[in-house]
Amino acid sequence: MKDAYGQGRRLSAAHEAAVAELLAKAVDEDWAGRVWARDTSVWTSDPSVAELIANRLGWLDLPTYFDDEVEELEAFAGGVKD
């Protein structure tokens, strides 16, 4: 069976249902918003694990550090493209 993008199904109906259920749960529990808010309870309730996770969420701020680098990165991308 093809999806809206012309791709064939890669999951069984049972797995597809399980994925749909998890996606609904992710939306209902606002996982994306909670990740951006650095809410480590998305992954764990263990304080020591939460501390490790919190320490690794710095990548969420990376776009703000690249504001001064956009021109250089676009030039690099153009060079690669050419």
C-alpha positions as a Markdown table, in Angstrom:
| # | Residue | x | y | z |
|---|---|---|---|---|
| 1 | Met | 0.0 | 0.0 | 0.0 |
| 2 | Lys | 1.3 | 3.5 | -0.9 |
| 3 | Asp | 1.0 | 6.5 | 1.4 |
| 4 | Ala | 0.3 | 10.1 | 0.4 |
| 5 | Tyr | 4.0 | 10.5 | -0.7 |
| 6 | Gly | 4.0 | 7.4 | -2.9 |
| 7 | Gln | 6.0 | 5.4 | -0.4 |
| 8 | Gly | 5.3 | 1.8 | 0.3 |
| 9 | Arg | 4.3 | 0.7 | 3.8 |
| 10 | Arg | 7.2 | -0.5 | 5.9 |
| 11 | Leu | 5.4 | -1.4 | 9.1 |
| 12 | Ser | 2.9 | -4.1 | 9.8 |
| 13 | Ala | -0.6 | -2.9 | 10.6 |
| 14 | Ala | 0.1 | -3.8 | 14.3 |
| 15 | His | 3.3 | -1.8 | 14.4 |
| 16 | Glu | 1.7 | 1.1 | 12.5 |
| 17 | Ala | -1.1 | 1.2 | 15.2 |
| 18 | Ala | 1.5 | 1.2 | 18.0 |
| 19 | Val | 3.4 | 4.0 | 16.3 |
| 20 | Ala | 0.2 | 6.0 | 15.9 |
| 21 | Glu | -0.6 | 5.4 | 19.6 |
| 22 | Leu | 2.8 | 6.7 | 20.7 |
| 23 | Leu | 2.5 | 9.7 | 18.4 |
| 24 | Ala | -0.8 | 10.6 | 19.9 |
| 25 | Lys | 0.6 | 10.2 | 23.4 |
| 26 | Ala | 3.6 | 12.5 | 22.4 |
| 27 | Val | 1.2 | 15.2 | 21.2 |
| 28 | Asp | -1.2 | 14.8 | 24.2 |
| 29 | Glu | 1.7 | 15.0 | 26.6 |
| 30 | Asp | 3.5 | 17.8 | 24.7 |
| 31 | Trp | 6.8 | 16.0 | 24.4 |
| 32 | Ala | 8.2 | 18.6 | 22.0 |
| 33 | Gly | 7.3 | 21.5 | 24.2 |
| 34 | Arg | 8.6 | 19.8 | 27.2 |
| 35 | Val | 11.9 | 19.0 | 25.5 |
| 36 | Trp | 12.3 | 22.7 | 24.5 |
| 37 | Ala | 11.5 | 23.5 | 28.2 |
| 38 | Arg | 14.3 | 21.1 | 29.3 |
| 39 | Asp | 11.8 | 18.9 | 31.1 |
| 40 | Thr | 13.9 | 15.8 | 31.8 |
| 41 | Ser | 10.8 | 13.9 | 33.0 |
| 42 | Val | 10.1 | 13.2 | 29.3 |
| 43 | Trp | 12.8 | 10.6 | 29.6 |
| 44 | Thr | 13.2 | 9.7 | 33.3 |
| 45 | Ser | 12.1 | 10.3 | 36.9 |
| 46 | Asp | 15.6 | 9.3 | 38.2 |
| 47 | Pro | 17.3 | 12.5 | 39.5 |
| 48 | Ser | 20.8 | 11.3 | 38.6 |
| 49 | Val | 19.8 | 10.4 | 35.1 |
| 50 | Ala | 17.8 | 13.6 | 34.8 |
| 51 | Glu | 21.0 | 15.6 | 35.6 |
| 52 | Leu | 22.9 | 13.8 | 32.9 |
| 53 | Ile | 20.1 | 14.5 | 30.4 |
| 54 | Ala | 19.8 | 18.1 | 31.4 |
| 55 | Asn | 23.6 | 18.5 | 30.8 |
| 56 | Arg | 23.2 | 17.2 | 27.2 |
| 57 | Leu | 20.3 | 19.5 | 26.1 |
| 58 | Gly | 22.6 | 22.4 | 25.3 |
| 59 | Trp | 22.3 | 21.5 | 21.6 |
| 60 | Leu | 18.8 | 23.1 | 21.8 |
| 61 | Asp | 20.5 | 26.5 | 22.0 |
| 62 | Leu | 22.8 | 26.0 | 19.0 |
| 63 | Pro | 20.8 | 28.0 | 16.5 |
| 64 | Thr | 21.2 | 31.2 | 18.6 |
| 65 | Tyr | 25.0 | 30.7 | 18.5 |
| 66 | Phe | 25.1 | 30.6 | 14.7 |
| 67 | Asp | 23.5 | 34.0 | 14.1 |
| 68 | Asp | 26.9 | 35.5 | 13.4 |
| 69 | Glu | 27.9 | 32.5 | 11.2 |
| 70 | Val | 25.0 | 32.4 | 8.7 |
| 71 | Glu | 26.8 | 34.3 | 6.0 |
| 72 | Glu | 29.8 | 32.1 | 6.2 |
| 73 | Leu | 27.7 | 28.9 | 6.3 |
| 74 | Glu | 25.7 | 30.0 | 3.3 |
| 75 | Ala | 29.0 | 30.7 | 1.4 |
| 76 | Phe | 30.3 | 27.2 | 2.4 |
| 77 | Ala | 27.0 | 25.6 | 1.2 |
| 78 | Gly | 27.2 | 27.5 | -2.1 |
| 79 | Gly | 30.8 | 26.3 | -2.6 |
| 80 | Val | 29.8 | 22.7 | -1.9 |
| 81 | Lys | 26.8 | 23.0 | -4.3 |
| 82 | Asp | 29.0 | 24.4 | -7.1 |
